[in-house]
Amino acid sequence: MLTVCFLAAAEALQMPVRMAPSATRAAPAPRMEMSEAAAAERIKAMVGGNKVFLFMKGNKLFPQCGFSNTAIQILNTCNVEYETFDVLSDMAIRDGVKK
């Protein structure tokens, strides 16, 4: 767990990380590219199924940027029911939300 947190912090700060060979991460699984129309449909379905939906970096329990953290704190303080989506997990959705 500590290694994962350290790696996430180092990546966020864009610091080079040297690790022992036994601690190296596996190569990420190849992602299937989603068409722009498919991404738009997924976004529409996510937003349509919830009164409040937050596209953010990270998730409810582990926001990965200041804006996401502030938004989560506000929603939690107001006792609002909401859902989130980690835009770092899917670049097609991240780009689709921007459009």
C-alpha positions as CSV (number, residue, x, y, z in Angstrom):
1,M,0.0,0.0,0.0
2,L,2.8,2.4,0.9
3,T,4.5,1.7,-2.5
4,V,1.3,2.5,-4.4
5,C,0.8,5.8,-2.4
6,F,4.5,6.8,-3.0
7,L,4.2,6.0,-6.7
8,A,1.0,8.1,-7.0
9,A,2.6,11.0,-5.2
10,A,5.8,10.8,-7.3
11,E,3.7,10.7,-10.5
12,A,1.7,13.7,-9.4
13,L,4.8,15.6,-8.8
14,Q,6.4,14.2,-12.0
15,M,9.4,12.9,-10.1
16,P,11.5,10.0,-11.4
17,V,11.2,6.9,-9.2
18,R,13.9,4.2,-9.0
19,M,12.6,1.0,-7.6
20,A,14.1,-2.4,-7.0
21,P,13.3,-4.9,-9.8
22,S,10.9,-6.8,-7.5
23,A,8.9,-3.7,-6.9
24,T,8.3,-2.8,-10.6
25,R,4.7,-2.5,-11.8
26,A,3.2,-4.7,-14.4
27,A,2.6,-3.1,-17.8
28,P,-0.9,-1.6,-18.1
29,A,-3.5,-3.5,-20.0
30,P,-4.2,-2.2,-23.5
31,R,-7.2,0.0,-23.6
32,M,-9.8,-0.3,-26.3
33,E,-10.4,3.1,-27.9
34,M,-14.0,4.2,-27.7
35,S,-15.6,6.2,-30.4
36,E,-16.7,9.8,-29.7
37,A,-20.4,8.9,-30.1
38,A,-20.0,5.9,-27.7
39,A,-18.3,8.1,-25.1
40,A,-21.1,10.7,-25.5
41,E,-23.7,8.0,-24.9
42,R,-21.9,6.7,-21.8
43,I,-21.7,10.2,-20.4
44,K,-25.4,10.9,-21.1
45,A,-26.3,7.6,-19.4
46,M,-24.2,8.4,-16.3
47,V,-25.5,12.0,-16.0
48,G,-29.1,11.0,-16.7
49,G,-29.2,8.3,-14.0
50,N,-28.2,10.7,-11.2
51,K,-29.4,14.0,-9.8
52,V,-25.8,15.0,-9.1
53,F,-22.9,13.5,-11.0
54,L,-19.2,14.6,-10.6
55,F,-16.6,13.8,-13.2
56,M,-13.4,14.1,-11.2
57,K,-9.8,13.0,-10.8
58,G,-9.9,10.1,-8.3
59,N,-13.0,8.9,-6.5
60,K,-15.2,9.8,-3.5
61,L,-12.7,8.2,-1.0
62,F,-9.5,9.3,-2.7
63,P,-9.8,12.6,-4.7
64,Q,-6.6,13.2,-6.7
65,C,-6.7,17.0,-7.1
66,G,-7.6,20.0,-5.1
67,F,-10.7,20.8,-7.1
68,S,-12.0,17.3,-6.8
69,N,-11.3,17.3,-3.0
70,T,-13.1,20.6,-2.5
71,A,-16.1,19.5,-4.6
72,I,-16.4,16.2,-2.6
73,Q,-16.2,18.1,0.7
74,I,-18.9,20.5,-0.3
75,L,-21.2,17.7,-1.5
76,N,-20.6,15.7,1.7
77,T,-21.2,18.7,3.9
78,C,-24.5,19.4,2.2
79,N,-25.5,15.7,2.6
80,V,-26.1,15.4,-1.2
81,E,-26.5,12.0,-2.8
82,Y,-24.1,11.9,-5.7
83,E,-22.1,9.6,-7.9
84,T,-18.6,10.1,-9.4
85,F,-16.5,8.9,-12.3
86,D,-12.7,9.0,-12.3
87,V,-11.7,10.7,-15.6
88,L,-8.2,9.4,-15.2
89,S,-9.4,5.9,-15.8
90,D,-10.9,6.5,-19.3
91,M,-9.4,9.1,-21.6
92,A,-12.4,8.9,-24.1
93,I,-14.8,9.9,-21.3
94,R,-12.4,12.6,-20.1
95,D,-12.2,14.1,-23.6
96,G,-16.0,13.7,-24.1
97,V,-16.8,15.6,-20.9
98,K,-14.6,18.5,-22.1
99,K,-16.6,18.7,-25.3
